[in-house]
Amino acid sequence: MQQRLVAEREKLVERNEEDKMLYRDLATTIAKNPYPPARIHTLWTLHELDALPTTTLLTCLKDPEPTVRRQALRVAEAYLGEKSE
């Protein structure tokens, strides 16, 4: 029983590390992809995964493409009430 618990815990730690790498790769997509729809889809994906770093959201709010900024603003609205409560 103990070995099973240890193995399950190790798998959770492994998965957590894999998730972190995926989130970093997605954030890199936002920073480096020249295609605005890709940046928008990635922004929403990170938001829905509850893995959107504040710095990435700020990057999107400063994006040269107006449609990316508009979508970043919509995502940012979801965070407005969180800090003030």
URZIRA-V90630 format. One record per run of one state. SS is the DSSP state (@ for helix, = for strand, . for the rest). FROM is the first residue (numbers start at 1). LEN is the number of residues. If there is no record, write none. Layout:
{{SS,FROM,LEN} {SS,FROM,LEN}}
This chain:
{{.,1,1} {@,2,31} {.,33,3} {@,36,13} {.,49,5} {@,54,8} {.,62,4} {@,66,12} {.,78,8}}
